[in-house]
Amino acid sequence: MTLELLQFLLVKSAGVGVGIFVGTLLGLGFRRRNTGKTDGLLGGSVLLTALVVGLAALLAMMVFTWIGMR
């Protein structure tokens, strides 16, 4: 895998990663503020959990795009 291909996949998949990050951040933030529940959060942190979920979505979309190009 070349650097150009990696950059292409990152640009094509960035919107999905950012969208999932923001959606998770808002959803878990509202849940924590309204109910006080921290179950299922990594380290009890909404921000850390949203970051990990966003990165996982970004990587998954990069793989799906790469497979679709083959």
Secondary structure, DSSP 4 states (H G I P E B T S, - for coil): --HHHHHHHHHHHHHHHHHHHHHHHHHHHHHHHHH---TT-GGG-HHHHHHHHHHHHHHHHHHHHHHHH-
